[in-house]
Amino acid sequence: LLCGIVAWLALALANGTCLVSAAELTAESASSFFRDHCFGCHTGENPEAGFRVDRLSKDFGDQENRRKWLGVVQQLAAGTMPPKDEPRPKGHESRKLIDWIEEQVAVAENARYATQGRAVMRRLNRNEYENTVRDLLGVDVGLEGVLPVDLAVGGFDTNAEMLHFSSYQLESYLEAAERVLDAAFAGGPRPAMIERRIDPKTEIATQRKDVYRHLDDGVAVFASDLASNIQIVFWKFLTRHPGKYRFRISAYAYQTEQPVLFHINGGTDNLGDPPYLIDYFEVPPGEPTVIEFVEEMEARRNIRLLVDTEIRPRDLSRRGGVEDYEGPGLVVQWVDIEGPIQESWPPPSYRMLFGDLQQQPVPDQPKRREVVSQQPIADAETILRKFTKRAFRRSVTDAEIKPFLDRVQSELDQNASFDRAMLVGLKAVLVSPNFLFLREKVEPNRQADPEAELTPSQRLDDFSLASRLSYFLWSSMPDEQLLELAEQRLLGRPDVLREQVERLLDDSKSKEFTKNFAGQWLGLREIDATSPDRQLYPEYDD
């Protein structure tokens, strides 16, 4: 049933269907809100920040007026307006106004779609950008500190009008491009493989005898509390290099006939940085069970273990500590860590870019290797033609490739190495509007006059349809099969389209649909914030 609903949504999206609910607030209520909270500063001849709310038009079809309304949404959502020293509206009042503005924007957008069609241009949001460079280059590089967080409007962070682009963001995208290309070029030596077994009894955290009980074969954990930093942080291991790491944990449920649940978080070497969830696991009682998982990690990361029992650490202390405690717990025997896992070197990301071209050591930098070419311009053109087609998510012309090839030629003319020249050319591709923006095109009617104007009833061209499908279901670029069907102009056929929707849903990348679209549409991203505390409400069963 769920797959059927998702398939319908995907097909509806491809065909331009829009889902809009009714607004609960009236324009008069919005005006009343402004009179109560905004007129004091944002009216008259010298309004604060030059912004007058009394001149906001109810015509949401006007793009500039709509932009101003969305600015109001941004201020209200961030809680920066009204100022903290002024009387504050109640939370539900601000929420209703935000909902009303977003509804009016949606209605105006529907009206525009009806007259102009649904082909739009918008910037990739941060999540889409990260997923796209992962699939384009074969590298998984975290860019949380490089690219800014995107504001969600109308419940979604894919609203074209809020995905602005500025000179500051261009600098961020230049830095992001350099970071991902550096990882893909793999110019350093092969990272040394680390294989280590950690005894939890030797970790600093487990020396707390009021929470942990040392046994002959491991450490018994009865309670954890992230807020109080009562967790096993495996400080004896920090990743030195980014990459995939394999973890194996031997554990079993203790003093119970039921399985015990625990979870693993990842984090940096600074406990002040927020951790991130890796996964939940469950082990049965008695016989030790080995849990194994592989995680992509940045440099200087570690893991933390927290048990999910029904007792709090403070309640455990009140009962006299762990020595005489007879409740359920988790015994951790050992943790094996292996990584970074590299099946080949240079890694697949290098082969995706340069194929069979070889690397050679740099004379003055013995630890650095660079790709070399005997026919640099010919190889550069081959690499750029293949790369730009995938990066732009469509066929490319010689004229589109020429500016990037010219950059490579300019670098070579200045005696730059082929490796450095290609870095400049590929970096230019990654900051091109054709890569950073989703640019949908409407397909002209093949039977119509080629000089005639496009009409709203005409369909997206196949490449635009491929991108719309993949970014809806995968939050990433189309794969080779979608692009091939688009190039053959077959993707728009109903039977082919339905087949591709099913294929995309069957792929593991469709988890992005749950995380992003369904996560925002149904509020699933906040579901953990509303779950009852298992320790306060042990009878709750999710």
C-alpha positions as CSV (number, residue, x, y, z in Angstrom):
1,L,0.0,0.0,0.0
2,L,2.8,2.4,1.0
3,C,4.7,1.7,-2.3
4,G,1.4,2.3,-4.2
5,I,0.9,5.7,-2.5
6,V,4.5,6.7,-3.2
7,A,4.3,5.6,-6.8
8,W,1.1,7.7,-7.2
9,L,2.9,10.7,-5.7
10,A,5.9,10.2,-8.0
11,L,3.6,9.9,-11.1
12,A,1.6,12.9,-9.9
13,L,4.8,14.9,-9.5
14,A,5.9,13.9,-13.0
15,N,2.6,15.0,-14.4
16,G,2.4,18.3,-12.5
17,T,-0.3,17.5,-9.9
18,C,-0.1,19.7,-6.8
19,L,-1.6,19.0,-3.4
20,V,-2.8,22.1,-1.4
21,S,-4.8,22.4,1.7
22,A,-7.1,25.3,2.8
23,A,-5.9,28.2,4.9
24,E,-7.3,28.6,8.4
25,L,-6.5,32.3,8.8
26,T,-8.0,35.3,7.0
27,A,-6.3,38.3,5.5
28,E,-8.1,40.4,8.2
29,S,-6.5,38.3,11.0
30,A,-3.1,38.8,9.4
31,S,-3.6,42.5,9.4
32,S,-4.7,42.4,13.0
33,F,-1.5,40.5,13.9
34,F,0.6,43.2,12.2
35,R,-1.3,46.0,14.0
36,D,-0.7,44.3,17.4
37,H,3.0,43.4,16.9
38,C,4.6,45.1,13.9
39,F,3.1,48.6,13.2
40,G,5.1,50.3,16.0
41,C,8.4,49.7,14.1
42,H,7.5,48.9,10.5
43,T,5.2,51.7,9.4
44,G,5.7,55.4,8.7
45,E,8.3,57.3,6.8
46,N,11.4,55.7,8.6
47,P,10.5,52.1,9.3
48,E,13.0,49.7,10.9
49,A,15.2,48.1,8.2
50,G,13.2,50.0,5.6
51,F,10.4,47.4,5.7
52,R,6.8,48.5,5.9
53,V,4.2,45.8,6.7
54,D,1.3,48.2,6.0
55,R,2.4,48.2,2.3
56,L,2.4,44.5,1.9
57,S,-0.1,43.6,-0.8
58,K,-2.5,40.7,-0.7
59,D,-1.5,40.0,-4.3
60,F,0.7,36.9,-3.8
61,G,0.9,36.5,-7.6
62,D,3.4,39.4,-7.6
63,Q,6.8,37.8,-7.2
64,E,8.5,40.8,-5.4
65,N,5.5,41.1,-3.0
66,R,5.7,37.3,-2.4
67,R,9.4,37.6,-1.6
68,K,8.6,40.1,1.1
69,W,5.9,37.9,2.6
70,L,8.4,35.0,2.7
71,G,10.8,37.3,4.5
72,V,8.1,37.7,7.2
73,V,7.9,33.9,7.4
74,Q,11.7,33.7,7.9
75,Q,11.7,36.2,10.7
76,L,8.7,34.7,12.5
77,A,10.1,31.1,12.1
78,A,13.5,32.2,13.5
79,G,11.8,34.1,16.4
80,T,13.8,37.3,15.6
81,M,10.6,39.3,15.1
82,P,9.0,40.9,17.1
83,P,12.2,41.8,19.0
84,K,12.6,40.2,22.4
85,D,12.1,43.5,24.3
86,E,8.7,43.9,22.7
87,P,5.4,42.1,23.6
88,R,5.6,38.7,22.0
89,P,2.7,37.0,20.2
90,K,1.7,33.6,21.4
91,G,3.3,30.7,19.6
92,H,0.1,29.5,18.0
93,E,-0.6,33.0,16.7
94,S,2.8,33.1,14.9
95,R,2.2,29.6,13.6
96,K,-1.2,30.4,12.2
97,L,0.2,33.5,10.4
98,I,3.1,31.5,8.9
99,D,0.6,28.8,7.8
100,W,-1.6,31.4,6.2
101,I,1.3,33.1,4.3
102,E,2.5,29.7,3.1
103,E,-1.0,28.8,1.9
104,Q,-1.3,32.0,-0.1
105,V,2.1,31.4,-1.7
106,A,0.9,27.8,-2.6
107,V,-2.3,29.2,-4.1
108,A,-0.4,31.8,-6.2
109,E,2.1,29.1,-7.3
110,N,-0.9,26.9,-8.5
111,A,-2.3,29.8,-10.4
112,R,1.1,30.4,-12.0
113,Y,1.4,26.7,-12.9
114,A,-2.0,26.8,-14.6
115,T,-0.9,29.6,-16.9
116,Q,2.8,29.1,-17.3
117,G,3.4,25.4,-16.6
118,R,5.4,23.8,-13.9
119,A,8.9,24.0,-15.3
120,V,11.0,25.8,-12.7
121,M,14.6,26.5,-11.8
122,R,15.8,26.1,-8.3
123,R,19.1,25.5,-6.5
124,L,19.9,22.1,-5.1
125,N,19.5,22.2,-1.3
126,R,22.3,21.0,0.9
127,N,21.1,17.4,1.3
128,E,20.6,17.1,-2.5
129,Y,24.0,18.6,-3.1
130,E,25.8,16.1,-0.8
131,N,23.9,13.1,-2.3
132,T,24.6,14.3,-5.8
133,V,28.4,14.7,-5.4
134,R,28.4,11.3,-3.7
135,D,26.8,9.7,-6.7
136,L,28.7,11.8,-9.2
137,L,32.2,11.3,-7.7
138,G,31.9,8.2,-5.6
139,V,32.9,10.0,-2.4
140,D,30.9,10.6,0.8
141,V,32.2,13.9,2.3
142,G,30.3,15.6,5.1
143,L,29.7,19.3,4.2
144,E,27.7,20.4,7.3
145,G,30.1,23.1,8.2
146,V,30.6,24.3,4.7
147,L,27.2,24.7,3.2
148,P,24.4,26.6,5.1
149,V,21.2,25.0,6.3
150,D,18.2,25.6,4.0
151,L,15.1,27.1,5.4
152,A,11.9,25.1,5.1
153,V,8.9,27.0,3.7
154,G,5.5,25.4,3.3
155,G,7.0,22.4,5.3
156,F,9.7,21.7,2.7
157,D,13.3,22.8,2.1
158,T,12.9,22.5,-1.7
159,N,11.0,25.8,-2.2
160,A,12.6,27.6,-5.1
161,E,12.0,31.1,-3.8
162,M,13.8,30.4,-0.5
163,L,16.8,28.6,-2.1
164,H,18.7,31.9,-2.6
165,F,22.2,32.2,-4.1
166,S,24.7,34.8,-3.0
167,S,28.4,35.6,-3.4
168,Y,28.9,34.2,0.1
169,Q,27.3,30.9,-0.9
170,L,29.4,30.9,-4.1
171,E,32.5,30.9,-1.8
172,S,31.0,28.0,0.1
173,Y,30.3,26.0,-3.0
174,L,33.9,26.7,-4.2
175,E,35.2,25.3,-0.9
176,A,32.8,22.3,-1.1
177,A,33.9,21.6,-4.7
178,E,37.5,21.6,-3.7
179,R,36.9,19.4,-0.7
180,V,35.0,16.7,-2.7
181,L,37.4,16.8,-5.7
182,D,40.4,16.4,-3.3
183,A,38.8,13.3,-1.9
184,A,38.0,12.0,-5.4
185,F,41.5,12.6,-6.8
186,A,43.0,10.6,-3.9
187,G,46.4,12.2,-4.4
188,G,47.8,11.1,-1.1
189,P,49.3,7.7,-0.1
190,R,46.9,4.8,0.6
191,P,45.6,5.3,4.2
192,A,47.0,2.7,6.6
193,M,44.5,0.0,7.6
194,I,43.9,-0.1,11.4
195,E,42.7,-3.2,13.1
196,R,42.1,-2.9,16.8
197,R,40.3,-4.7,19.5
198,I,39.1,-2.6,22.4
199,D,38.4,-4.1,25.9
200,P,35.6,-2.0,27.4
201,K,37.0,-2.6,30.9
202,T,40.0,-0.3,29.9
203,E,37.8,2.6,28.8
204,I,37.7,5.6,31.2
205,A,33.9,5.8,31.1
206,T,33.5,2.3,32.5
207,Q,35.4,3.0,35.6
208,R,32.2,4.4,37.2
209,K,31.3,1.6,39.5
210,D,27.9,3.1,40.3
211,V,26.8,2.5,36.7
212,Y,29.0,-0.3,35.3
213,R,29.8,-3.7,36.7
214,H,33.1,-5.4,35.6
215,L,32.7,-9.1,35.0
216,D,35.3,-11.7,34.0
217,D,34.2,-11.6,30.3
218,G,33.2,-7.9,29.9
219,V,31.4,-4.9,31.3
220,A,27.7,-5.0,32.4
221,V,25.9,-1.8,31.4
222,F,22.5,-1.3,33.2
223,A,21.7,2.4,32.4
224,S,22.7,5.2,30.1
225,D,21.9,8.9,29.8
226,L,23.2,11.0,27.0
227,A,22.3,14.3,28.7
228,S,24.4,13.3,31.7
229,N,27.2,11.9,29.5
230,I,26.7,8.4,31.0
231,Q,27.7,6.4,28.0
232,I,30.6,4.4,26.9
233,V,32.7,6.6,24.7
234,F,35.4,4.6,23.0
235,W,38.2,7.1,23.4
236,K,40.9,4.6,22.6
237,F,39.9,4.9,18.9
238,L,39.6,8.0,16.7
239,T,39.5,7.7,13.0
240,R,42.6,9.1,11.3
241,H,41.3,9.2,7.8
242,P,37.8,9.5,6.3
243,G,36.3,6.4,4.9
244,K,34.4,3.2,5.6
245,Y,35.0,1.5,8.9
246,R,33.8,-1.9,10.0
247,F,32.8,-2.4,13.6
248,R,32.1,-5.7,15.4
249,I,30.7,-5.7,18.9
250,S,30.3,-8.9,21.0
251,A,27.6,-8.6,23.6
252,Y,24.7,-10.4,25.3
253,A,21.6,-9.6,27.4
254,Y,22.3,-10.0,31.1
255,Q,20.1,-10.9,34.0
256,T,17.0,-11.3,31.8
257,E,15.2,-13.8,29.6
258,Q,14.4,-11.0,27.1
259,P,16.6,-9.4,24.4
260,V,18.2,-6.0,25.4
261,L,18.2,-3.0,23.1
262,F,21.1,-0.6,22.7
263,H,22.2,2.0,20.2
264,I,25.5,3.3,18.8
265,N,26.1,7.0,18.2
266,G,28.9,8.5,16.3
267,G,30.7,11.7,17.3
268,T,33.8,13.9,17.2
269,D,36.6,14.1,19.6
270,N,34.7,17.0,21.3
271,L,31.8,15.9,23.5
272,G,30.3,19.4,23.0
273,D,29.5,18.5,19.4
274,P,26.1,16.9,19.0
275,P,26.3,13.1,18.3
276,Y,24.6,11.4,15.4
277,L,22.7,8.1,15.5
278,I,24.4,5.2,13.7
279,D,21.8,2.4,14.5
280,Y,19.9,0.4,17.1
281,F,20.8,-3.2,17.8
282,E,19.3,-6.0,19.9
283,V,21.1,-9.0,21.5
284,P,19.5,-12.1,23.1
285,P,20.3,-13.4,26.6
286,G,23.0,-15.9,27.3
287,E,25.1,-16.7,24.3
288,P,27.3,-13.8,23.1
289,T,26.2,-12.3,19.8
290,V,28.5,-10.4,17.4
291,I,26.9,-7.3,15.9
292,E,28.6,-6.0,12.8
293,F,28.1,-2.8,10.8
294,V,30.0,-0.6,8.4
295,E,29.9,3.2,8.7
296,E,31.2,6.0,6.6
297,M,33.1,8.3,8.9
298,E,35.0,11.5,8.7
299,A,38.5,11.9,10.3
300,R,38.7,12.2,14.1
301,R,35.4,10.4,14.8
302,N,34.6,7.7,17.4
303,I,31.6,5.7,18.5
304,R,29.6,5.7,21.8
305,L,27.4,2.9,23.2
306,L,24.2,3.5,25.1
307,V,21.9,0.9,26.5
308,D,18.1,1.3,26.3
309,T,16.8,-0.1,29.5
310,E,13.9,1.1,31.7
311,I,16.0,2.5,34.5
312,R,17.8,5.8,34.8
313,P,21.3,6.0,36.1
314,R,20.2,8.2,39.0
315,D,17.6,5.7,40.0
316,L,20.2,3.0,39.8
317,S,22.3,4.9,42.2
318,R,19.4,5.4,44.6
319,R,18.9,1.7,44.7
320,G,22.4,1.2,45.9
321,G,24.4,1.0,42.7
322,V,25.1,-1.9,40.3
323,E,26.6,-4.5,42.7
324,D,23.3,-5.8,44.0
325,Y,21.1,-4.7,41.1
326,E,19.2,-7.6,39.6
327,G,17.5,-5.9,36.7
328,P,18.3,-6.4,33.0
329,G,21.5,-5.1,31.5
330,L,23.9,-5.5,28.6
331,V,27.4,-7.2,28.8
332,V,29.9,-5.8,26.3
333,Q,32.8,-8.1,25.8
334,W,34.9,-6.5,23.1
335,V,34.8,-4.1,20.1
336,D,36.7,-4.8,17.0
337,I,37.4,-1.9,14.6
338,E,38.8,-2.1,11.1
339,G,39.4,0.7,8.6
340,P,39.5,2.7,6.5
341,I,38.3,-0.1,4.2
342,Q,39.8,0.4,0.7
343,E,39.4,-2.5,-1.7
344,S,41.7,-0.8,-4.2
345,W,43.9,2.2,-4.5
346,P,43.4,4.6,-6.1
347,P,39.8,4.2,-5.0
348,P,36.8,3.9,-7.3
349,S,36.3,7.7,-7.3
350,Y,39.6,8.1,-9.1
351,R,38.6,5.6,-11.8
352,M,35.2,7.3,-12.2
353,L,37.0,10.5,-13.2
354,F,40.2,9.4,-14.9
355,G,39.6,5.8,-16.1
356,D,42.9,4.1,-16.8
357,L,45.2,7.2,-16.5
358,Q,48.0,6.5,-14.1
359,Q,49.3,8.4,-11.1
360,Q,52.9,9.3,-10.5
361,P,54.7,10.7,-7.5
362,V,55.3,14.5,-7.4
363,P,59.0,15.2,-7.4
364,D,59.1,17.6,-4.5
365,Q,56.3,15.9,-2.5
366,P,57.1,12.2,-2.2
367,K,53.9,11.5,-0.3
368,R,51.8,13.0,-3.0
369,R,50.7,11.4,-6.3
370,E,49.2,13.1,-9.4
371,V,47.4,11.9,-12.4
372,V,49.5,12.2,-15.6
373,S,48.6,12.3,-19.3
374,Q,50.6,12.0,-22.5
375,Q,47.9,13.8,-24.5
376,P,46.5,16.3,-21.9
377,I,44.0,18.2,-24.1
378,A,42.5,15.1,-25.7
379,D,42.2,13.3,-22.3
380,A,40.8,16.5,-20.7
381,E,38.1,16.7,-23.4
382,T,37.2,13.1,-22.9
383,I,37.0,13.5,-19.1
384,L,35.0,16.7,-19.2
385,R,32.5,15.4,-21.8
386,K,31.7,12.4,-19.7
387,F,31.7,14.4,-16.4
388,T,29.6,17.3,-17.6
389,K,26.9,15.0,-19.0
390,R,26.5,13.4,-15.7
391,A,26.9,16.6,-13.7
392,F,24.4,18.5,-15.8
393,R,22.1,15.5,-15.9
394,R,21.5,15.8,-19.7
395,S,23.3,15.7,-23.0
396,V,25.9,18.5,-23.5
397,T,27.1,20.3,-26.6
398,D,30.7,21.1,-27.7
399,A,29.9,24.8,-27.0
400,E,29.0,23.9,-23.3
401,I,32.2,22.0,-22.8
402,K,34.5,24.6,-24.4
403,P,34.7,27.1,-21.4
404,F,35.8,24.3,-19.1
405,L,38.3,22.9,-21.6
406,D,39.6,26.5,-22.1
407,R,40.3,26.7,-18.4
408,V,42.3,23.5,-18.5
409,Q,44.2,24.8,-21.5
410,S,45.0,28.1,-19.7
411,E,46.3,26.2,-16.7
412,L,48.5,24.0,-18.9
413,D,49.8,27.1,-20.7
414,Q,51.0,28.4,-17.3
415,N,53.0,25.1,-16.8
416,A,50.5,23.6,-14.3
417,S,50.4,19.9,-14.1
418,F,47.6,17.9,-15.8
419,D,46.3,17.0,-12.3
420,R,46.1,20.7,-11.2
421,A,44.7,21.8,-14.6
422,M,41.9,19.2,-14.3
423,L,41.1,20.2,-10.8
424,V,40.4,23.8,-12.1
425,G,38.3,22.5,-14.9
426,L,36.2,20.1,-12.9
427,K,35.8,22.6,-10.1
428,A,34.4,25.1,-12.6
429,V,31.8,22.4,-13.6
430,L,30.8,22.0,-9.9
431,V,30.0,25.7,-9.5
432,S,28.3,26.0,-12.8
433,P,24.6,27.0,-12.7
434,N,23.9,23.9,-14.8
435,F,25.1,21.7,-11.9
436,L,23.9,23.7,-8.9
437,F,20.4,24.4,-10.2
438,L,17.7,22.1,-11.4
439,R,16.7,23.6,-14.7
440,E,13.5,22.0,-16.1
441,K,12.6,22.4,-19.8
442,V,9.3,21.9,-21.5
443,E,9.3,19.6,-24.5
444,P,8.0,21.3,-27.7
445,N,5.1,19.7,-29.4
446,R,6.7,17.5,-32.1
447,Q,3.7,18.0,-34.4
448,A,3.4,21.7,-33.8
449,D,5.0,24.6,-35.5
450,P,8.6,24.8,-34.1
451,E,8.3,28.5,-34.0
452,A,5.1,28.5,-31.9
453,E,5.2,29.5,-28.2
454,L,5.1,26.7,-25.6
455,T,1.8,26.0,-23.8
456,P,1.2,24.8,-20.3
457,S,-0.1,21.5,-21.5
458,Q,3.2,20.5,-23.0
459,R,5.2,18.0,-21.0
460,L,8.7,18.1,-19.5
461,D,11.4,16.9,-21.7
462,D,12.8,13.5,-20.8
463,F,16.0,14.7,-19.1
464,S,14.0,17.1,-16.9
465,L,11.6,14.3,-16.0
466,A,14.5,12.0,-15.1
467,S,15.8,14.7,-12.7
468,R,12.4,15.3,-11.2
469,L,11.9,11.6,-10.5
470,S,15.4,11.0,-9.1
471,Y,15.4,14.1,-6.9
472,F,11.9,13.3,-5.6
473,L,12.6,9.7,-4.7
474,W,16.4,9.7,-4.2
475,S,17.2,13.4,-3.4
476,S,20.0,12.8,-5.9
477,M,21.0,12.8,-9.6
478,P,19.5,10.4,-12.1
479,D,21.5,7.2,-12.6
480,E,22.8,5.9,-15.9
481,Q,19.6,4.0,-16.8
482,L,17.4,7.0,-16.3
483,L,19.7,9.2,-18.4
484,E,19.9,6.6,-21.1
485,L,16.1,6.3,-21.3
486,A,15.9,10.1,-21.4
487,E,18.4,10.3,-24.2
488,Q,16.4,7.8,-26.2
489,R,13.2,9.9,-25.4
490,L,11.5,6.8,-23.9
491,L,11.1,7.9,-20.3
492,G,7.8,9.8,-21.0
493,R,6.0,6.7,-22.1
494,P,3.6,5.7,-19.3
495,D,4.7,2.1,-19.1
496,V,8.4,3.0,-19.0
497,L,7.7,5.8,-16.4
498,R,5.8,3.4,-14.1
499,E,8.5,0.8,-14.4
500,Q,11.2,3.3,-13.5
501,V,9.2,4.6,-10.5
502,E,9.1,1.0,-9.2
503,R,12.8,0.5,-9.8
504,L,13.7,3.7,-8.0
505,L,11.5,2.7,-5.0
506,D,13.2,-0.7,-4.9
507,D,16.7,0.9,-4.7
508,S,18.2,1.5,-1.3
509,K,18.6,5.2,-2.1
510,S,14.8,5.5,-1.8
511,K,15.3,5.8,1.9
512,E,16.0,9.5,1.1
513,F,12.3,9.8,0.2
514,T,11.3,8.7,3.6
515,K,13.9,10.9,5.3
516,N,13.2,14.0,3.3
517,F,9.8,14.2,1.6
518,A,7.8,12.0,4.0
519,G,10.0,13.2,6.9
520,Q,8.9,16.8,6.2
521,W,5.4,16.2,4.9
522,L,4.4,13.9,7.8
523,G,6.7,15.5,10.4
524,L,8.6,12.2,10.8
525,R,11.9,14.2,11.4
526,E,10.5,15.3,14.7
527,I,9.0,11.9,15.7
528,D,11.7,11.1,18.2
529,A,11.1,14.4,20.0
530,T,7.5,13.3,20.8
531,S,8.2,9.7,21.8
532,P,7.6,9.0,25.5
533,D,10.6,8.4,27.6
534,R,11.1,4.7,27.9
535,Q,12.4,5.0,31.4
536,L,9.5,7.1,32.6
537,Y,6.8,5.1,30.6
538,P,8.1,1.5,30.4
539,E,4.7,0.3,29.4
540,Y,4.8,2.3,26.1
541,D,5.3,0.0,23.2
542,D,6.1,1.6,19.8
